[in-house]
Amino acid sequence: MWSWILASVGICGIALVGLVRREGWLVLIVNEALWVVYAVTTRQYGFILMAATYLVIYVYSFRKWGERQDS
């Protein structure tokens, strides 16, 4: 069930980004952190690499969007 919830939150985050809403990146960042917790809790360690990679990309993108808004 948790994987379904996390997948749904991720889809919502992507939808927000598609609507050019910066908070979509925040939803995605929190979601990936929760995926890491899920991976450790369920001992599905392969998800950690995926979540960590996405997390880095989302943090980078969030920062870039902030720079564009400030200029």
Biopython code that builds the backbone (N, CA, C, O; Angstrom):
import numpy as np
from Bio.PDB.StructureBuilder import StructureBuilder

atoms = [
    (1, "MET", "N", (0.817, -1.195, 0.000)),
    (1, "MET", "CA", (0.000, 0.000, 0.000)),
    (1, "MET", "C", (0.863, 1.262, 0.000)),
    (1, "MET", "O", (0.556, 2.218, -0.712)),
    (2, "TRP", "N", (1.933, 1.274, 0.788)),
    (2, "TRP", "CA", (2.786, 2.474, 0.855)),
    (2, "TRP", "C", (3.395, 2.823, -0.489)),
    (2, "TRP", "O", (3.524, 4.000, -0.828)),
    (3, "SER", "N", (3.772, 1.804, -1.262)),
    (3, "SER", "CA", (4.349, 2.097, -2.571)),
    (3, "SER", "C", (3.328, 2.788, -3.473)),
    (3, "SER", "O", (3.691, 3.652, -4.272)),
    (4, "TRP", "N", (2.063, 2.416, -3.351)),
    (4, "TRP", "CA", (1.005, 3.068, -4.126)),
    (4, "TRP", "C", (0.828, 4.530, -3.698)),
    (4, "TRP", "O", (0.657, 5.414, -4.537)),
    (5, "ILE", "N", (0.871, 4.768, -2.406)),
    (5, "ILE", "CA", (0.744, 6.136, -1.901)),
    (5, "ILE", "C", (1.917, 6.985, -2.370)),
    (5, "ILE", "O", (1.726, 8.102, -2.851)),
    (6, "LEU", "N", (3.136, 6.453, -2.231)),
    (6, "LEU", "CA", (4.318, 7.203, -2.651)),
    (6, "LEU", "C", (4.316, 7.456, -4.155)),
    (6, "LEU", "O", (4.708, 8.533, -4.605)),
    (7, "ALA", "N", (3.879, 6.474, -4.928)),
    (7, "ALA", "CA", (3.785, 6.664, -6.375)),
    (7, "ALA", "C", (2.764, 7.750, -6.701)),
    (7, "ALA", "O", (2.996, 8.565, -7.594)),
    (8, "SER", "N", (1.651, 7.771, -5.998)),
    (8, "SER", "CA", (0.617, 8.782, -6.232)),
    (8, "SER", "C", (1.105, 10.183, -5.887)),
    (8, "SER", "O", (0.829, 11.141, -6.610)),
    (9, "VAL", "N", (1.830, 10.296, -4.782)),
    (9, "VAL", "CA", (2.386, 11.605, -4.406)),
    (9, "VAL", "C", (3.393, 12.061, -5.467)),
    (9, "VAL", "O", (3.429, 13.239, -5.823)),
    (10, "GLY", "N", (4.204, 11.137, -5.965)),
    (10, "GLY", "CA", (5.160, 11.478, -7.020)),
    (10, "GLY", "C", (4.465, 11.965, -8.278)),
    (10, "GLY", "O", (4.913, 12.926, -8.904)),
    (11, "ILE", "N", (3.384, 11.316, -8.650)),
    (11, "ILE", "CA", (2.622, 11.738, -9.830)),
    (11, "ILE", "C", (2.056, 13.139, -9.618)),
    (11, "ILE", "O", (2.080, 13.962, -10.533)),
    (12, "CYS", "N", (1.552, 13.414, -8.428)),
    (12, "CYS", "CA", (1.044, 14.762, -8.126)),
    (12, "CYS", "C", (2.159, 15.805, -8.223)),
    (12, "CYS", "O", (1.947, 16.899, -8.746)),
    (13, "GLY", "N", (3.352, 15.459, -7.715)),
    (13, "GLY", "CA", (4.486, 16.375, -7.800)),
    (13, "GLY", "C", (4.866, 16.665, -9.242)),
    (13, "GLY", "O", (5.135, 17.813, -9.599)),
    (14, "ILE", "N", (4.889, 15.630, -10.072)),
    (14, "ILE", "CA", (5.213, 15.822, -11.487)),
    (14, "ILE", "C", (4.152, 16.688, -12.161)),
    (14, "ILE", "O", (4.474, 17.544, -12.984)),
    (15, "ALA", "N", (2.886, 16.463, -11.810)),
    (15, "ALA", "CA", (1.807, 17.277, -12.369)),
    (15, "ALA", "C", (1.976, 18.747, -11.986)),
    (15, "ALA", "O", (1.768, 19.634, -12.815)),
    (16, "LEU", "N", (2.350, 19.004, -10.736)),
    (16, "LEU", "CA", (2.578, 20.395, -10.303)),
    (16, "LEU", "C", (3.732, 21.038, -11.061)),
    (16, "LEU", "O", (3.652, 22.202, -11.452)),
    (17, "VAL", "N", (4.795, 20.287, -11.266)),
    (17, "VAL", "CA", (5.924, 20.817, -12.041)),
    (17, "VAL", "C", (5.468, 21.118, -13.466)),
    (17, "VAL", "O", (5.844, 22.138, -14.043)),
    (18, "GLY", "N", (4.655, 20.223, -14.027)),
    (18, "GLY", "CA", (4.124, 20.444, -15.376)),
    (18, "GLY", "C", (3.252, 21.685, -15.467)),
    (18, "GLY", "O", (3.134, 22.292, -16.532)),
    (19, "LEU", "N", (2.644, 22.059, -14.352)),
    (19, "LEU", "CA", (1.838, 23.278, -14.301)),
    (19, "LEU", "C", (2.678, 24.499, -13.941)),
    (19, "LEU", "O", (2.146, 25.573, -13.663)),
    (20, "VAL", "N", (3.987, 24.320, -13.948)),
    (20, "VAL", "CA", (4.963, 25.374, -13.650)),
    (20, "VAL", "C", (4.764, 25.902, -12.235)),
    (20, "VAL", "O", (4.761, 27.111, -12.003)),
    (21, "ARG", "N", (4.599, 24.985, -11.302)),
    (21, "ARG", "CA", (4.474, 25.325, -9.890)),
    (21, "ARG", "C", (5.725, 24.851, -9.182)),
    (21, "ARG", "O", (5.999, 23.651, -9.141)),
    (22, "ARG", "N", (6.481, 25.770, -8.627)),
    (22, "ARG", "CA", (7.755, 25.442, -7.993)),
    (22, "ARG", "C", (7.590, 24.490, -6.816)),
    (22, "ARG", "O", (8.488, 23.695, -6.540)),
    (23, "GLU", "N", (6.461, 24.557, -6.118)),
    (23, "GLU", "CA", (6.268, 23.666, -4.977)),
    (23, "GLU", "C", (6.175, 22.194, -5.403)),
    (23, "GLU", "O", (6.290, 21.292, -4.574)),
    (24, "GLY", "N", (5.968, 21.969, -6.686)),
    (24, "GLY", "CA", (5.998, 20.596, -7.189)),
    (24, "GLY", "C", (7.334, 19.930, -6.915)),
    (24, "GLY", "O", (7.389, 18.743, -6.596)),
    (25, "TRP", "N", (8.420, 20.702, -7.041)),
    (25, "TRP", "CA", (9.749, 20.164, -6.737)),
    (25, "TRP", "C", (9.852, 19.803, -5.268)),
    (25, "TRP", "O", (10.486, 18.805, -4.924)),
    (26, "LEU", "N", (9.248, 20.588, -4.396)),
    (26, "LEU", "CA", (9.284, 20.279, -2.958)),
    (26, "LEU", "C", (8.524, 18.986, -2.655)),
    (26, "LEU", "O", (8.968, 18.165, -1.852)),
    (27, "VAL", "N", (7.381, 18.820, -3.304)),
    (27, "VAL", "CA", (6.620, 17.578, -3.131)),
    (27, "VAL", "C", (7.484, 16.393, -3.571)),
    (27, "VAL", "O", (7.534, 15.370, -2.889)),
    (28, "LEU", "N", (8.156, 16.534, -4.701)),
    (28, "LEU", "CA", (8.997, 15.448, -5.215)),
    (28, "LEU", "C", (10.194, 15.179, -4.298)),
    (28, "LEU", "O", (10.570, 14.024, -4.101)),
    (29, "ILE", "N", (10.786, 16.219, -3.744)),
    (29, "ILE", "CA", (11.927, 16.052, -2.834)),
    (29, "ILE", "C", (11.496, 15.277, -1.584)),
    (29, "ILE", "O", (12.163, 14.325, -1.179)),
    (30, "VAL", "N", (10.390, 15.685, -0.980)),
    (30, "VAL", "CA", (9.889, 14.979, 0.206)),
    (30, "VAL", "C", (9.531, 13.546, -0.152)),
    (30, "VAL", "O", (9.811, 12.624, 0.615)),
    (31, "ASN", "N", (8.917, 13.354, -1.302)),
    (31, "ASN", "CA", (8.522, 12.016, -1.727)),
    (31, "ASN", "C", (9.729, 11.089, -1.865)),
    (31, "ASN", "O", (9.665, 9.932, -1.451)),
    (32, "GLU", "N", (10.818, 11.578, -2.436)),
    (32, "GLU", "CA", (11.998, 10.725, -2.598)),
    (32, "GLU", "C", (12.626, 10.388, -1.243)),
    (32, "GLU", "O", (13.126, 9.281, -1.044)),
    (33, "ALA", "N", (12.599, 11.347, -0.314)),
    (33, "ALA", "CA", (13.094, 11.049, 1.032)),
    (33, "ALA", "C", (12.250, 9.937, 1.662)),
    (33, "ALA", "O", (12.782, 9.064, 2.348)),
    (34, "LEU", "N", (10.953, 9.973, 1.430)),
    (34, "LEU", "CA", (10.069, 8.926, 1.950)),
    (34, "LEU", "C", (10.313, 7.584, 1.256)),
    (34, "LEU", "O", (10.165, 6.530, 1.874)),
    (35, "TRP", "N", (10.687, 7.621, -0.028)),
    (35, "TRP", "CA", (11.045, 6.378, -0.724)),
    (35, "TRP", "C", (12.261, 5.730, -0.078)),
    (35, "TRP", "O", (12.334, 4.505, 0.022)),
    (36, "VAL", "N", (13.214, 6.543, 0.362)),
    (36, "VAL", "CA", (14.395, 5.992, 1.046)),
    (36, "VAL", "C", (13.959, 5.310, 2.340)),
    (36, "VAL", "O", (14.410, 4.205, 2.640)),
    (37, "VAL", "N", (13.092, 5.958, 3.104)),
    (37, "VAL", "CA", (12.581, 5.353, 4.341)),
    (37, "VAL", "C", (11.862, 4.042, 4.017)),
    (37, "VAL", "O", (12.056, 3.039, 4.704)),
    (38, "TYR", "N", (11.048, 4.052, 2.988)),
    (38, "TYR", "CA", (10.333, 2.848, 2.563)),
    (38, "TYR", "C", (11.319, 1.735, 2.195)),
    (38, "TYR", "O", (11.139, 0.584, 2.595)),
    (39, "ALA", "N", (12.354, 2.080, 1.439)),
    (39, "ALA", "CA", (13.338, 1.084, 1.001)),
    (39, "ALA", "C", (14.054, 0.452, 2.185)),
    (39, "ALA", "O", (14.250, -0.763, 2.218)),
    (40, "VAL", "N", (14.441, 1.265, 3.151)),
    (40, "VAL", "CA", (15.140, 0.750, 4.324)),
    (40, "VAL", "C", (14.190, -0.108, 5.174)),
    (40, "VAL", "O", (14.560, -1.188, 5.635)),
    (41, "THR", "N", (12.980, 0.383, 5.371)),
    (41, "THR", "CA", (12.004, -0.333, 6.196)),
    (41, "THR", "C", (11.647, -1.699, 5.614)),
    (41, "THR", "O", (11.506, -2.682, 6.342)),
    (42, "THR", "N", (11.504, -1.743, 4.288)),
    (42, "THR", "CA", (11.095, -2.992, 3.642)),
    (42, "THR", "C", (12.285, -3.809, 3.141)),
    (42, "THR", "O", (12.113, -4.865, 2.532)),
    (43, "ARG", "N", (13.495, -3.305, 3.405)),
    (43, "ARG", "CA", (14.734, -3.976, 2.979)),
    (43, "ARG", "C", (14.799, -4.166, 1.462)),
    (43, "ARG", "O", (15.308, -5.171, 0.966)),
    (44, "GLN", "N", (14.275, -3.186, 0.748)),
    (44, "GLN", "CA", (14.357, -3.174, -0.711)),
    (44, "GLN", "C", (15.375, -2.100, -1.102)),
    (44, "GLN", "O", (15.027, -1.020, -1.580)),
    (45, "TYR", "N", (16.620, -2.436, -0.884)),
    (45, "TYR", "CA", (17.693, -1.443, -0.955)),
    (45, "TYR", "C", (17.929, -0.895, -2.358)),
    (45, "TYR", "O", (18.547, 0.159, -2.506)),
    (46, "GLY", "N", (17.459, -1.573, -3.370)),
    (46, "GLY", "CA", (17.602, -1.048, -4.728)),
    (46, "GLY", "C", (16.892, 0.276, -4.927)),
    (46, "GLY", "O", (17.307, 1.095, -5.748)),
    (47, "PHE", "N", (15.816, 0.486, -4.171)),
    (47, "PHE", "CA", (15.086, 1.753, -4.273)),
    (47, "PHE", "C", (15.923, 2.930, -3.779)),
    (47, "PHE", "O", (15.673, 4.068, -4.177)),
    (48, "ILE", "N", (16.896, 2.683, -2.933)),
    (48, "ILE", "CA", (17.692, 3.789, -2.380)),
    (48, "ILE", "C", (18.478, 4.488, -3.476)),
    (48, "ILE", "O", (18.528, 5.717, -3.505)),
    (49, "LEU", "N", (19.087, 3.738, -4.368)),
    (49, "LEU", "CA", (19.835, 4.346, -5.477)),
    (49, "LEU", "C", (18.904, 5.178, -6.350)),
    (49, "LEU", "O", (19.229, 6.309, -6.711)),
    (50, "MET", "N", (17.749, 4.619, -6.688)),
    (50, "MET", "CA", (16.780, 5.340, -7.502)),
    (50, "MET", "C", (16.352, 6.637, -6.806)),
    (50, "MET", "O", (16.387, 7.713, -7.403)),
    (51, "ALA", "N", (15.950, 6.519, -5.546)),
    (51, "ALA", "CA", (15.458, 7.684, -4.819)),
    (51, "ALA", "C", (16.546, 8.727, -4.625)),
    (51, "ALA", "O", (16.285, 9.924, -4.747)),
    (52, "ALA", "N", (17.763, 8.291, -4.323)),
    (52, "ALA", "CA", (18.870, 9.238, -4.129)),
    (52, "ALA", "C", (19.179, 9.987, -5.422)),
    (52, "ALA", "O", (19.436, 11.190, -5.400)),
    (53, "THR", "N", (19.154, 9.278, -6.544)),
    (53, "THR", "CA", (19.412, 9.916, -7.835)),
    (53, "THR", "C", (18.332, 10.937, -8.157)),
    (53, "THR", "O", (18.635, 12.066, -8.543)),
    (54, "TYR", "N", (17.075, 10.545, -8.001)),
    (54, "TYR", "CA", (15.974, 11.485, -8.239)),
    (54, "TYR", "C", (16.051, 12.666, -7.284)),
    (54, "TYR", "O", (15.796, 13.803, -7.681)),
    (55, "LEU", "N", (16.398, 12.408, -6.040)),
    (55, "LEU", "CA", (16.488, 13.468, -5.042)),
    (55, "LEU", "C", (17.509, 14.522, -5.454)),
    (55, "LEU", "O", (17.241, 15.720, -5.356)),
    (56, "VAL", "N", (18.665, 14.087, -5.910)),
    (56, "VAL", "CA", (19.699, 15.025, -6.367)),
    (56, "VAL", "C", (19.179, 15.852, -7.544)),
    (56, "VAL", "O", (19.376, 17.066, -7.582)),
    (57, "ILE", "N", (18.522, 15.203, -8.497)),
    (57, "ILE", "CA", (17.990, 15.914, -9.662)),
    (57, "ILE", "C", (16.915, 16.914, -9.239)),
    (57, "ILE", "O", (16.888, 18.036, -9.744)),
    (58, "TYR", "N", (16.034, 16.526, -8.328)),
    (58, "TYR", "CA", (14.960, 17.420, -7.899)),
    (58, "TYR", "C", (15.500, 18.612, -7.109)),
    (58, "TYR", "O", (15.014, 19.730, -7.282)),
    (59, "VAL", "N", (16.484, 18.397, -6.254)),
    (59, "VAL", "CA", (17.079, 19.512, -5.506)),
    (59, "VAL", "C", (17.757, 20.477, -6.470)),
    (59, "VAL", "O", (17.607, 21.692, -6.345)),
    (60, "TYR", "N", (18.503, 19.937, -7.430)),
    (60, "TYR", "CA", (19.165, 20.772, -8.438)),
    (60, "TYR", "C", (18.119, 21.591, -9.209)),
    (60, "TYR", "O", (18.288, 22.796, -9.395)),
    (61, "SER", "N", (17.054, 20.944, -9.650)),
    (61, "SER", "CA", (16.012, 21.629, -10.418)),
    (61, "SER", "C", (15.301, 22.683, -9.589)),
    (61, "SER", "O", (14.999, 23.768, -10.087)),
    (62, "PHE", "N", (15.032, 22.374, -8.327)),
    (62, "PHE", "CA", (14.395, 23.340, -7.428)),
    (62, "PHE", "C", (15.259, 24.592, -7.295)),
    (62, "PHE", "O", (14.760, 25.716, -7.349)),
    (63, "ARG", "N", (16.557, 24.376, -7.121)),
    (63, "ARG", "CA", (17.468, 25.525, -6.984)),
    (63, "ARG", "C", (17.522, 26.332, -8.280)),
    (63, "ARG", "O", (17.529, 27.562, -8.237)),
    (64, "LYS", "N", (17.561, 25.663, -9.422)),
    (64, "LYS", "CA", (17.612, 26.364, -10.713)),
    (64, "LYS", "C", (16.349, 27.186, -10.928)),
    (64, "LYS", "O", (16.427, 28.310, -11.424)),
    (65, "TRP", "N", (15.193, 26.652, -10.567)),
    (65, "TRP", "CA", (13.947, 27.396, -10.705)),
    (65, "TRP", "C", (13.994, 28.631, -9.820)),
    (65, "TRP", "O", (13.515, 29.691, -10.223)),
    (66, "GLY", "N", (14.558, 28.519, -8.630)),
    (66, "GLY", "CA", (14.681, 29.667, -7.733)),
    (66, "GLY", "C", (15.563, 30.753, -8.324)),
    (66, "GLY", "O", (15.268, 31.941, -8.200)),
    (67, "GLU", "N", (16.643, 30.342, -8.966)),
    (67, "GLU", "CA", (17.544, 31.314, -9.599)),
    (67, "GLU", "C", (16.834, 32.050, -10.734)),
    (67, "GLU", "O", (17.019, 33.255, -10.907)),
    (68, "ARG", "N", (16.044, 31.345, -11.489)),
    (68, "ARG", "CA", (15.320, 31.972, -12.612)),
    (68, "ARG", "C", (14.283, 32.971, -12.109)),
    (68, "ARG", "O", (14.060, 34.013, -12.726)),
    (69, "GLN", "N", (13.651, 32.642, -10.978)),
    (69, "GLN", "CA", (12.629, 33.533, -10.420)),
    (69, "GLN", "C", (13.254, 34.811, -9.857)),
    (69, "GLN", "O", (12.639, 35.877, -9.881)),
    (70, "ASP", "N", (14.491, 34.688, -9.349)),
    (70, "ASP", "CA", (15.157, 35.854, -8.751)),
    (70, "ASP", "C", (15.720, 36.806, -9.783)),
    (70, "ASP", "O", (15.990, 37.964, -9.465)),
    (71, "SER", "N", (15.907, 36.340, -11.037)),
    (71, "SER", "CA", (16.508, 37.224, -12.048)),
    (71, "SER", "C", (15.496, 38.075, -12.744)),
    (71, "SER", "O", (15.851, 38.867, -13.617)),
]
sb = StructureBuilder()
sb.init_structure("model")
sb.init_model(0)
sb.init_chain("A")
sb.init_seg("    ")
for serial, (resi, resn, name, xyz) in enumerate(atoms, 1):
    if name == "N":
        sb.init_residue(resn, " ", resi, " ")
    sb.init_atom(name, np.array(xyz, "f"), 0.0, 1.0, " ", f" {name:<3s}", serial, name[0])
structure = sb.get_structure()
